[in-house]
Protein backbone atom coordinates (compact mmCIF):
# COMPACT_ATOMS: atom_id res chain seq x y z
CA UNK A 1 0.00 0.00 0.00
CA UNK A 2 1.50 3.34 -1.10
CA UNK A 3 2.01 6.45 0.97
CA UNK A 4 -0.68 8.98 1.75
CA UNK A 5 -0.79 12.78 1.91
CA UNK A 6 -1.28 14.38 5.33
CA UNK A 7 -1.93 18.07 5.92
CA UNK A 8 0.39 19.75 8.45
CA UNK A 9 0.05 23.39 9.43
CA UNK A 10 3.22 25.05 10.76
CA UNK A 11 4.36 28.56 11.62
CA UNK A 12 7.58 30.25 10.58
CA UNK A 13 10.10 31.01 13.32
CA UNK A 14 11.88 34.35 13.37
CA UNK A 15 13.65 33.94 16.71
CA UNK A 16 16.29 31.21 16.80
CA UNK A 17 18.63 29.73 19.39
CA UNK A 18 18.52 27.20 22.23
CA UNK A 19 16.61 29.45 24.64
CA UNK A 20 13.88 30.07 22.08
CA UNK A 21 13.66 26.35 21.27
CA UNK A 22 13.18 25.54 24.97
CA UNK A 23 10.47 28.19 25.21
CA UNK A 24 8.63 26.66 22.24
CA UNK A 25 8.78 23.18 23.75
CA UNK A 26 7.28 24.44 26.99
CA UNK A 27 4.37 25.71 24.89
CA UNK A 28 3.85 22.31 23.23
CA UNK A 29 5.61 23.30 20.00
CA UNK A 30 8.41 21.44 18.23
CA UNK A 31 11.11 23.53 16.52
CA UNK A 32 12.19 22.36 13.10
CA UNK A 33 13.44 23.22 9.63
CA UNK A 34 11.72 22.79 6.26
CA UNK A 35 14.42 22.25 3.67
CA UNK A 36 12.98 23.49 0.41
CA UNK A 37 14.20 23.54 -3.16
CA UNK A 38 15.58 27.02 -2.44
CA UNK A 39 16.27 28.27 1.11
CA UNK A 40 15.47 26.40 4.34
CA UNK A 41 12.65 27.77 6.53
CA UNK A 42 12.77 27.61 10.33
CA UNK A 43 9.38 26.39 11.56
CA UNK A 44 7.46 25.44 14.70
CA UNK A 45 4.92 22.60 14.75
CA UNK A 46 2.33 21.72 17.37
CA UNK A 47 3.54 18.51 18.99
CA UNK A 48 0.03 17.03 18.85
CA UNK A 49 -0.30 17.72 15.10
CA UNK A 50 3.14 16.28 14.36
CA UNK A 51 2.40 13.13 16.36
CA UNK A 52 -0.93 12.68 14.54
CA UNK A 53 0.75 13.10 11.14
CA UNK A 54 3.53 10.61 11.84
CA UNK A 55 1.45 7.92 13.52
CA UNK A 56 -1.12 7.49 10.76
CA UNK A 57 -1.29 4.59 8.33
CA UNK A 58 1.79 5.77 6.42
CA UNK A 59 3.79 6.51 9.56
CA UNK A 60 7.10 8.28 9.06
CA UNK A 61 6.79 7.81 5.27
CA UNK A 62 3.70 9.96 4.90
CA UNK A 63 3.87 12.73 2.32
CA UNK A 64 3.18 15.90 4.30
CA UNK A 65 1.35 18.83 2.75
CA UNK A 66 3.06 21.52 4.82
CA UNK A 67 1.33 24.89 5.03
CA UNK A 68 3.55 27.66 6.41
CA UNK A 69 1.44 30.36 8.10
CA UNK A 70 -1.59 29.41 6.00
CA UNK A 71 0.25 29.88 2.69
CA UNK A 72 0.58 27.49 -0.22
CA UNK A 73 1.31 23.83 0.61
CA UNK A 74 4.77 22.29 0.27
CA UNK A 75 4.91 18.52 -0.36
CA UNK A 76 7.50 17.23 2.07
CA UNK A 77 8.66 14.11 3.88
CA UNK A 78 10.27 13.54 7.27
CA UNK A 79 14.03 13.86 6.79
CA UNK A 80 15.30 13.50 10.35
CA UNK A 81 14.35 14.09 13.97
CA UNK A 82 15.89 14.18 17.44
CA UNK A 83 14.47 12.75 20.66
CA UNK A 84 15.04 13.58 24.30
CA UNK A 85 17.34 10.87 25.65
CA UNK A 86 15.40 10.60 28.91
CA UNK A 87 11.76 11.31 28.05
CA UNK A 88 11.85 9.99 24.49
CA UNK A 89 9.73 12.82 23.05
CA UNK A 90 10.68 14.56 19.80
CA UNK A 91 12.71 17.74 20.37
CA UNK A 92 13.51 18.81 16.79
CA UNK A 93 12.37 17.80 13.33
CA UNK A 94 13.72 18.28 9.80
CA UNK A 95 11.37 18.14 6.81
CA UNK A 96 12.47 17.85 3.19
CA UNK A 97 10.40 19.32 0.37
CA UNK A 98 9.97 16.90 -2.52
CA UNK A 99 8.43 16.75 -5.97
CA UNK A 100 5.79 14.07 -6.31
CA UNK A 101 6.94 13.25 -9.85
CA UNK A 102 10.58 12.61 -8.88
CA UNK A 103 11.92 9.48 -7.17
CA UNK A 104 13.63 9.73 -3.79
CA UNK A 105 15.85 7.39 -1.82
CA UNK A 106 14.85 6.34 1.68
CA UNK A 107 15.02 3.48 4.18
CA UNK A 108 11.95 1.43 5.12
CA UNK A 109 11.45 -1.01 7.97
CA UNK A 110 11.12 -4.79 7.65
CA UNK A 111 8.53 -6.48 9.88
CA UNK A 112 8.59 -10.25 10.41
CA UNK A 113 5.21 -11.99 10.27
CA UNK A 114 4.09 -15.60 10.58
CA UNK A 115 4.80 -18.54 12.88
CA UNK A 116 8.10 -20.16 11.92
CA UNK A 117 8.22 -23.96 11.66
CA UNK A 118 11.74 -23.89 13.11
CA UNK A 119 10.61 -21.96 16.17
CA UNK A 120 7.89 -24.54 16.81
CA UNK A 121 10.60 -27.19 16.66
CA UNK A 122 12.63 -25.40 19.33
CA UNK A 123 14.77 -23.05 17.22
CA UNK A 124 15.32 -19.31 17.67
CA UNK A 125 14.28 -16.74 15.06
CA UNK A 126 16.86 -14.01 14.44
CA UNK A 127 16.07 -10.84 12.48
CA UNK A 128 19.32 -9.87 10.76
CA UNK A 129 18.11 -6.83 8.78
CA UNK A 130 15.63 -4.33 10.25
CA UNK A 131 15.42 -1.92 7.32
CA UNK A 132 16.36 -1.73 3.66
CA UNK A 133 17.15 1.09 1.26
CA UNK A 134 14.82 1.77 -1.66
CA UNK A 135 14.12 4.28 -4.40
CA UNK A 136 10.57 5.26 -5.33
CA UNK A 137 8.20 8.13 -5.98
CA UNK A 138 7.13 9.74 -2.69
CA UNK A 139 3.58 8.40 -2.98
CA UNK A 140 4.81 4.90 -3.93
CA UNK A 141 6.82 4.33 -0.74
CA UNK A 142 5.15 1.38 1.06
CA UNK A 143 3.16 2.34 4.14
CA UNK A 144 4.63 0.84 7.27
CA UNK A 145 7.54 -0.70 5.36
CA UNK A 146 7.56 -4.30 4.10
CA UNK A 147 6.43 -7.56 5.71
CA UNK A 148 8.59 -10.68 5.60
CA UNK A 149 6.74 -13.98 6.07
CA UNK A 150 8.88 -16.43 8.07
CA UNK A 151 6.27 -19.21 8.33
CA UNK A 152 8.21 -21.64 6.12
CA UNK A 153 11.58 -21.16 7.85
CA UNK A 154 12.87 -24.31 9.50
CA UNK A 155 15.95 -24.72 11.69
CA UNK A 156 18.99 -23.69 9.65
CA UNK A 157 16.93 -21.84 7.00
CA UNK A 158 17.56 -18.27 5.86
CA UNK A 159 15.21 -15.67 4.39
CA UNK A 160 16.79 -13.18 1.97
CA UNK A 161 15.61 -9.92 0.47
CA UNK A 162 15.19 -11.73 -2.86
CA UNK A 163 12.46 -13.87 -1.25
CA UNK A 164 10.26 -10.85 -0.44
CA UNK A 165 7.47 -9.53 -2.64
CA UNK A 166 8.45 -6.00 -3.67
CA UNK A 167 5.64 -3.59 -4.67
CA UNK A 168 5.59 -2.27 -8.21
CA UNK A 169 7.40 1.04 -8.55
CA UNK A 170 9.87 0.30 -5.74
CA UNK A 171 13.52 -0.20 -6.65
CA UNK A 172 15.81 -2.02 -4.22
CA UNK A 173 19.16 -0.37 -3.51
CA UNK A 174 20.48 -3.30 -1.45
CA UNK A 175 21.67 -6.55 -3.03
CA UNK A 176 18.62 -8.86 -2.82
CA UNK A 177 20.71 -12.05 -2.96
CA UNK A 178 23.25 -10.97 -0.32
CA UNK A 179 20.91 -9.23 2.14
CA UNK A 180 19.77 -11.69 4.84
CA UNK A 181 16.48 -10.69 6.47
CA UNK A 182 16.06 -13.48 9.03
CA UNK A 183 17.26 -16.95 9.98
CA UNK A 184 16.35 -19.73 12.41
CA UNK A 185 19.08 -21.33 14.51
CA UNK A 186 19.25 -23.93 17.26
CA UNK A 187 18.27 -22.65 20.67
CA UNK A 188 21.17 -21.47 22.83
CA UNK A 189 19.92 -23.65 25.68
CA UNK A 190 21.11 -26.75 23.82
CA UNK A 191 24.57 -25.24 23.41
CA UNK A 192 24.64 -24.38 27.12
CA UNK A 193 23.65 -27.95 28.06
CA UNK A 194 26.47 -29.34 25.93
CA UNK A 195 28.87 -26.91 27.59
CA UNK A 196 27.64 -27.96 31.03
CA UNK A 197 28.25 -31.62 30.18
CA UNK A 198 31.82 -30.75 29.26
CA UNK A 199 32.28 -28.88 32.53
CA UNK A 200 30.83 -31.79 34.51
CA UNK A 201 33.16 -34.22 32.73
CA UNK A 202 36.16 -32.02 33.51
CA UNK A 203 35.06 -31.78 37.14
CA UNK A 204 34.78 -35.57 37.40
CA UNK A 205 38.24 -35.93 35.90
CA UNK A 206 39.64 -33.38 38.35
CA UNK A 207 38.01 -35.23 41.28
CA UNK A 208 39.48 -38.54 40.12
CA UNK A 209 42.93 -36.97 39.73
CA UNK A 210 42.66 -35.40 43.19
CA UNK A 211 41.67 -38.77 44.71
CA UNK A 212 44.64 -40.48 43.09
CA UNK A 213 46.97 -37.79 44.44
CA UNK A 214 45.53 -38.28 47.95
CA UNK A 215 46.07 -42.05 47.72
CA UNK A 216 49.65 -41.56 46.63
CA UNK A 217 50.28 -39.12 49.46
CA UNK A 218 48.84 -41.60 51.96
CA UNK A 219 51.16 -44.34 50.66
CA UNK A 220 54.20 -42.07 50.99
CA UNK A 221 53.18 -41.11 54.52
CA UNK A 222 52.81 -44.81 55.51
CA UNK A 223 56.23 -45.62 54.11
CA UNK A 224 57.90 -42.85 56.12
CA UNK A 225 56.27 -44.04 59.38
CA UNK A 226 57.47 -47.58 58.73
CA UNK A 227 61.06 -46.42 58.20
CA UNK A 228 60.89 -44.37 61.41
CA UNK A 229 59.70 -47.34 63.50
CA UNK A 230 62.50 -49.55 62.12
CA UNK A 231 65.07 -47.03 63.29
Order of alpha helices (4+ residues) and beta strands (2+ residues): beta-alpha-beta-beta-alpha-beta-beta-beta-beta-alpha-beta-beta-beta-beta-beta-beta-alpha
